[in-house]
Amino acid sequence: MQSDRRNFLKNSLASAAFALPAGALANTFSGGSRIVEVKAKAGKPAQPKESIRFSVIGLNHGHIYGQVEALKEGGGELVAVYAKEPDLLQNFTKRYPEAKVARSEQEILEDDSIQLVASASIPVERAPLGIRVMQHGKDFMADKPGIVTSEQFEEVKKVQKETRRIYSIMYSERLRNPASVQATELVQSGAIGKVVQTIGMGPHRMRPESRPEWFFDPAKAGGILCDIGSHQCDQFLYYTDSSEAEVTTSQIGNFGNPEYPKLADFGDMNVRSPKATGYIRIDWFTPEGLDTWGDGRLFILGTEGYIECRKYIDIAGREGGNHLFLVDQKETKYYDCTGIHMPYGEQLVSDVVNRTETAMTQHHCFLATELAIKAQDNAFRLQV
């Protein structure tokens, strides 16, 4: 009976294919149309409209350099730096000799000419520092994860509400990535219709020998979903235009690093809002054969098309990073996003001066990190 059914299906498909016009199957299944290539417009303004004086406290993650560059590009003047670690301080001042080395954190906090403090300190130390910064009448810009526990989260929200200062977390996979910035323009212009779902993939290379002790302790680093997952939560909320959301499931596991029992090297989670759903996958398994630290990708599904951002590499394809693909009802487009202006720094500087929320609303900033914290706290631990 099974054999007869297989023969029937085989013959039916063969007959159908024979009846189609020549080339129809090729056009149907192989695309048939050439990809349209677009060089995305840079759109960079001539000069920032506003300026601020800012300083840095805490250099424990290399993301601080991206934070400083964003602020400087946006009109910020780097005034001073404080860090406990002489080697990290030496590297920073070599790159930014204009930064005065402060004798203490307090010296920066009590300098009334400084309007904002940026930090990439050990993750568990960022929220307490941000609270002190806000209580001294300054705005705060943290590397992600900007908050690592629910207790810290509630205290930061309380102090932010009391002081009305800005607590900004730089979700750099959206704010400092040209392909993500181009995706923003396309989504907001209606290029793919109403957004239905996002899929965010954040693979990273670990290289344990290059990592500090605190990296392997989730109590200090926040954990894989709280840390890297906050990027993806930010993108889900932003591209789906969601102001409320929840985590429906989350899992973590240590599949390949038993010598670090507290570490999770894999995690995933599902999120949803009244408007859309999202899936997030994070791992520390980028192999050495890849020519960058991670093949980070973002998929945005809409009712009229979809977008894929290949942020850092297009394997076996185009060189470099900053690739975006758009498929709609008419055609397939490839966007080279190299050189796209990333406005976050300029917008944040303007927000500091004008007390606005153009870079990111405070509600969005907090909700993205709240989702990541909840996913981490409630994750099912896979037994591997």
C-alpha positions as CSV (number, residue, x, y, z in Angstrom):
1,M,0.0,0.0,0.0
2,Q,2.8,2.4,0.9
3,S,4.7,1.6,-2.3
4,D,1.6,2.2,-4.4
5,R,1.0,5.6,-2.7
6,R,4.6,6.7,-3.3
7,N,4.4,5.7,-7.0
8,F,1.1,7.6,-7.3
9,L,2.6,10.8,-5.8
10,K,5.8,10.5,-7.9
11,N,3.8,10.1,-11.1
12,S,1.4,12.9,-10.3
13,L,4.2,15.3,-9.6
14,A,6.0,14.3,-12.8
15,S,2.9,14.8,-14.8
16,A,2.3,18.2,-13.2
17,A,5.8,19.3,-14.0
18,F,5.5,18.2,-17.6
19,A,2.3,20.3,-18.0
20,L,4.0,23.5,-16.9
21,P,5.5,26.0,-19.4
22,A,9.3,25.6,-20.0
23,G,11.2,27.4,-17.2
24,A,8.3,27.8,-14.9
25,L,9.7,25.6,-12.2
26,A,13.1,27.4,-12.4
27,N,11.4,30.8,-11.9
28,T,9.2,29.5,-9.2
29,F,11.8,27.8,-7.0
30,S,15.0,29.5,-7.9
31,G,14.0,33.1,-7.7
32,G,14.3,34.1,-11.4
33,S,14.9,37.8,-10.7
34,R,18.2,39.5,-9.9
35,I,18.8,40.9,-6.5
36,V,18.7,44.8,-6.6
37,E,21.8,46.2,-4.8
38,V,21.4,49.5,-2.9
39,K,24.1,51.6,-1.3
40,A,22.3,53.0,1.7
41,K,22.6,56.8,2.2
42,A,24.8,57.9,5.0
43,G,22.7,60.9,6.0
44,K,25.3,62.2,8.5
45,P,24.7,65.8,9.7
46,A,27.5,68.3,9.3
47,Q,27.9,69.1,12.9
48,P,26.1,68.2,16.2
49,K,23.7,70.9,17.4
50,E,24.4,70.4,21.1
51,S,27.3,69.8,23.3
52,I,27.9,68.4,26.8
53,R,30.8,67.6,29.2
54,F,31.0,64.0,30.2
55,S,33.3,61.7,32.1
56,V,33.9,57.9,32.5
57,I,33.9,55.7,35.6
58,G,34.7,52.0,35.1
59,L,36.6,50.5,32.2
60,N,36.0,46.7,32.8
61,H,34.5,46.0,29.4
62,G,35.8,47.2,26.0
63,H,32.3,48.5,25.1
64,I,33.3,51.7,26.9
65,Y,35.2,52.8,23.7
66,G,32.1,52.5,21.7
67,Q,30.2,54.5,24.3
68,V,32.8,57.3,24.3
69,E,32.9,57.4,20.5
70,A,29.1,57.7,20.4
71,L,29.2,60.6,22.8
72,K,32.0,62.4,21.1
73,E,30.4,62.0,17.7
74,G,27.2,63.5,19.2
75,G,28.9,66.6,20.6
76,G,30.2,65.4,23.9
77,E,33.5,66.6,25.4
78,L,35.4,63.9,27.4
79,V,36.6,65.5,30.6
80,A,37.9,62.9,33.1
81,V,38.1,59.2,33.8
82,Y,38.4,57.1,36.9
83,A,39.1,53.4,37.2
84,K,40.6,51.2,39.9
85,E,42.7,49.1,37.4
86,P,46.0,50.7,36.3
87,D,46.3,48.7,33.1
88,L,42.8,49.5,31.9
89,L,43.4,53.2,32.8
90,Q,46.6,53.2,30.9
91,N,45.0,51.8,27.7
92,F,42.2,54.3,28.0
93,T,44.3,57.4,28.4
94,K,46.6,56.3,25.6
95,R,43.6,56.4,23.3
96,Y,42.0,59.5,24.9
97,P,44.9,61.7,26.3
98,E,42.5,64.6,26.8
99,A,40.8,62.8,29.7
100,K,42.1,63.9,33.1
101,V,42.7,61.0,35.4
102,A,40.5,61.6,38.5
103,R,41.8,60.7,41.9
104,S,38.5,59.2,43.0
105,E,34.9,58.5,41.8
106,Q,33.8,61.3,44.1
107,E,35.9,63.8,42.2
108,I,33.8,63.2,39.1
109,L,30.5,63.0,40.9
110,E,31.1,66.4,42.6
111,D,32.2,68.2,39.5
112,D,29.1,70.3,38.7
113,S,30.4,71.0,35.1
114,I,30.0,67.3,34.2
115,Q,26.5,66.5,32.9
116,L,26.8,62.8,32.2
117,V,28.8,59.8,33.3
118,A,29.4,56.8,31.1
119,S,30.4,53.4,32.5
120,A,31.4,49.9,31.5
121,S,32.3,48.7,35.0
122,I,31.7,45.2,36.2
123,P,28.0,44.6,35.4
124,V,26.8,44.1,39.0
125,E,28.4,47.5,39.9
126,R,26.7,49.5,37.2
127,A,23.3,50.0,38.8
128,P,24.6,51.2,42.2
129,L,27.0,53.6,40.3
130,G,24.1,54.9,38.2
131,I,22.1,55.6,41.3
132,R,25.0,57.6,42.8
133,V,25.4,59.5,39.5
134,M,21.7,60.4,39.4
135,Q,21.7,61.4,43.0
136,H,24.5,63.8,42.2
137,G,22.3,65.5,39.5
138,K,23.9,63.9,36.5
139,D,22.7,61.6,33.7
140,F,24.0,58.1,33.3
141,M,25.0,56.0,30.3
142,A,25.6,52.3,31.0
143,D,26.9,49.5,28.9
144,K,24.6,46.5,28.8
145,P,23.6,44.8,31.0
146,G,22.8,48.1,32.8
147,I,21.0,46.3,35.6
148,V,21.5,42.7,36.7
149,T,19.0,41.9,39.5
150,S,15.3,42.6,40.1
151,E,16.3,44.3,43.4
152,Q,18.6,46.7,41.5
153,F,16.0,47.2,38.9
154,E,13.4,48.4,41.4
155,E,15.9,50.8,43.1
156,V,17.1,52.3,39.9
157,K,13.5,52.9,38.8
158,K,12.7,54.6,42.1
159,V,15.8,56.9,42.0
160,Q,15.3,57.7,38.4
161,K,11.7,58.8,39.1
162,E,12.8,60.9,42.1
163,T,15.7,62.6,40.3
164,R,14.3,62.8,36.8
165,R,17.7,62.1,35.4
166,I,18.4,59.9,32.3
167,Y,19.4,56.3,32.9
168,S,20.4,55.2,29.4
169,I,21.6,51.7,28.5
170,M,23.5,51.4,25.2
171,Y,22.0,48.5,23.5
172,S,24.7,48.6,20.9
173,E,23.4,45.8,18.6
174,R,20.7,48.2,17.5
175,L,22.0,51.7,18.4
176,R,25.5,51.3,17.1
177,N,25.0,49.0,14.2
178,P,24.5,50.5,10.7
179,A,22.3,47.6,9.4
180,S,20.1,47.9,12.4
181,V,19.8,51.7,11.9
182,Q,18.8,51.1,8.3
183,A,16.3,48.5,9.4
184,T,14.7,51.2,11.6
185,E,14.2,53.5,8.6
186,L,12.7,50.7,6.5
187,V,10.3,49.4,9.2
188,Q,9.1,52.9,10.0
189,S,8.5,53.7,6.3
190,G,6.2,50.7,6.1
191,A,8.5,48.7,3.7
192,I,7.4,45.3,5.1
193,G,4.0,46.3,6.4
194,K,3.0,45.5,10.0
195,V,5.7,43.7,12.0
196,V,4.6,40.3,13.2
197,Q,7.7,38.8,14.7
198,T,11.4,39.3,15.3
199,I,14.1,36.6,15.6
200,G,17.3,37.7,17.2
201,M,20.4,35.6,17.2
202,G,23.4,36.6,19.3
203,P,26.2,34.1,19.0
204,H,29.5,35.1,20.6
205,R,33.1,33.7,20.8
206,M,34.2,33.2,24.4
207,R,37.9,32.5,24.5
208,P,38.0,31.9,28.2
209,E,41.6,32.8,28.6
210,S,40.8,36.4,27.6
211,R,37.9,36.8,30.1
212,P,38.2,38.2,33.6
213,E,37.1,36.2,36.7
214,W,33.8,38.0,37.0
215,F,32.7,37.0,33.5
216,F,32.1,33.4,34.7
217,D,29.9,34.3,37.7
218,P,26.3,35.3,36.8
219,A,26.0,37.0,40.2
220,K,28.5,39.6,38.9
221,A,28.0,39.4,35.1
222,G,24.2,39.0,35.1
223,G,24.0,35.7,33.1
224,I,23.7,35.1,29.4
225,L,20.0,36.1,29.0
226,C,20.3,39.2,31.2
227,D,23.5,40.3,29.5
228,I,23.4,39.5,25.8
229,G,19.7,38.9,25.8
230,S,19.0,42.5,26.7
231,H,20.1,43.5,23.2
232,Q,17.5,41.2,21.7
233,C,14.8,42.3,24.0
234,D,15.5,45.9,23.0
235,Q,15.2,45.1,19.3
236,F,12.0,43.1,19.8
237,L,10.3,46.0,21.6
238,Y,11.6,48.6,19.2
239,Y,10.8,47.0,15.8
240,T,7.4,45.8,16.9
241,D,6.6,49.2,18.5
242,S,5.6,47.4,21.7
243,S,5.3,49.4,25.0
244,E,4.4,46.3,27.0
245,A,5.6,42.7,26.8
246,E,6.2,39.5,28.7
247,V,8.6,36.5,28.7
248,T,6.7,33.3,28.0
249,T,9.5,30.8,28.2
250,S,13.3,30.8,28.8
251,Q,16.0,28.2,29.1
252,I,19.7,28.2,29.9
253,G,22.4,25.5,29.9
254,N,26.1,24.8,30.1
255,F,26.8,22.5,27.2
256,G,30.5,22.9,26.6
257,N,32.2,24.5,29.6
258,P,31.9,22.1,32.6
259,E,35.0,23.7,34.2
260,Y,32.9,26.8,34.8
261,P,29.9,25.3,36.5
262,K,28.1,28.6,37.2
263,L,28.3,29.7,33.6
264,A,25.5,29.2,31.0
265,D,26.9,29.1,27.5
266,F,23.5,28.8,25.8
267,G,20.2,30.4,26.4
268,D,17.0,31.1,24.5
269,M,13.7,32.8,25.3
270,N,10.3,33.6,23.8
271,V,8.7,37.0,24.3
272,R,5.4,38.5,23.2
273,S,3.4,41.7,23.3
274,P,-0.2,42.4,22.3
275,K,1.3,43.3,18.9
276,A,3.8,40.6,18.0
277,T,6.0,37.7,19.2
278,G,9.8,37.3,19.4
279,Y,12.3,34.5,19.6
280,I,15.8,35.1,21.0
281,R,18.8,32.7,21.0
282,I,22.2,33.5,22.6
283,D,25.3,31.3,22.8
284,W,29.1,31.3,23.4
285,F,29.8,28.8,20.6
286,T,31.2,30.9,17.7
287,P,33.9,28.6,16.2
288,E,37.4,29.8,15.5
289,G,36.8,29.3,11.8
290,L,34.6,32.4,11.6
291,D,36.4,35.6,10.7
292,T,34.6,37.6,13.4
293,W,33.4,37.3,17.0
294,G,29.9,36.3,16.1
295,D,27.4,35.8,13.2
296,G,24.8,38.1,14.7
297,R,21.5,38.2,12.8
298,L,18.2,39.9,13.1
299,F,15.0,38.8,11.2
300,I,12.0,41.1,11.1
301,L,8.8,39.5,9.6
302,G,6.1,41.8,8.4
303,T,2.8,41.3,6.7
304,E,4.2,42.6,3.3
305,G,7.8,41.3,3.4
306,Y,10.7,40.6,5.7
307,I,14.2,42.0,6.6
308,E,17.3,40.1,7.5
309,C,20.3,42.0,9.0
310,R,23.6,40.2,8.8
311,K,25.3,42.5,11.1
312,Y,28.9,41.4,11.4
313,I,29.5,38.9,8.5
314,D,27.9,37.4,5.5
315,I,29.3,33.9,5.5
316,A,30.5,32.7,2.0
317,G,29.1,36.0,0.6
318,R,30.0,39.7,0.6
319,E,33.0,40.9,2.6
320,G,32.7,42.8,5.8
321,G,29.6,43.5,7.9
322,N,26.6,45.8,7.9
323,H,24.5,43.7,5.4
324,L,20.7,44.0,5.1
325,F,18.3,42.1,2.9
326,L,14.8,43.2,2.1
327,V,12.2,41.1,0.4
328,D,8.8,42.6,-0.4
329,Q,6.0,41.9,-2.8
330,K,7.9,43.3,-5.8
331,E,11.6,42.4,-5.4
332,T,14.6,41.4,-3.3
333,K,17.0,44.1,-2.3
334,Y,20.4,44.0,-0.8
335,Y,21.5,47.1,1.2
336,D,25.2,47.9,1.8
337,C,24.8,49.8,5.1
338,T,28.5,50.7,5.5
339,G,28.8,54.4,6.4
340,I,25.2,54.8,7.7
341,H,25.1,57.5,10.4
342,M,24.2,56.2,13.8
343,P,22.3,59.0,15.6
344,Y,22.2,57.6,19.2
345,G,25.1,59.7,20.6
346,E,23.8,62.9,19.0
347,Q,20.3,62.2,20.2
348,L,21.4,61.4,23.8
349,V,23.5,64.6,24.0
350,S,20.4,66.5,22.8
351,D,18.3,64.8,25.4
352,V,20.7,65.7,28.2
353,V,20.6,69.4,27.1
354,N,16.9,69.6,26.3
355,R,15.4,67.0,28.7
356,T,13.8,65.1,25.9
357,E,13.6,61.4,25.0
358,T,14.7,61.2,21.4
359,A,17.5,58.6,21.8
360,M,15.3,56.2,23.8
361,T,12.4,56.6,26.1
362,Q,13.1,55.7,29.7
363,H,10.2,53.3,29.7
364,H,11.6,51.4,26.7
365,C,15.1,51.3,28.3
366,F,13.7,49.8,31.5
367,L,11.3,47.4,29.9
368,A,14.0,45.8,27.7
369,T,16.2,45.1,30.7
370,E,13.3,44.0,32.8
371,L,12.4,41.3,30.2
372,A,16.0,40.1,30.2
373,I,16.2,40.0,34.0
374,K,13.0,38.1,34.2
375,A,14.1,35.6,31.5
376,Q,17.3,35.0,33.4
377,D,15.6,34.7,36.8
378,N,12.9,32.3,35.6
379,A,15.0,30.2,33.1
380,F,14.7,26.5,33.1
381,R,18.1,25.0,33.7
382,L,18.8,22.3,31.1
383,Q,20.5,19.2,32.5
384,V,23.4,18.5,30.1
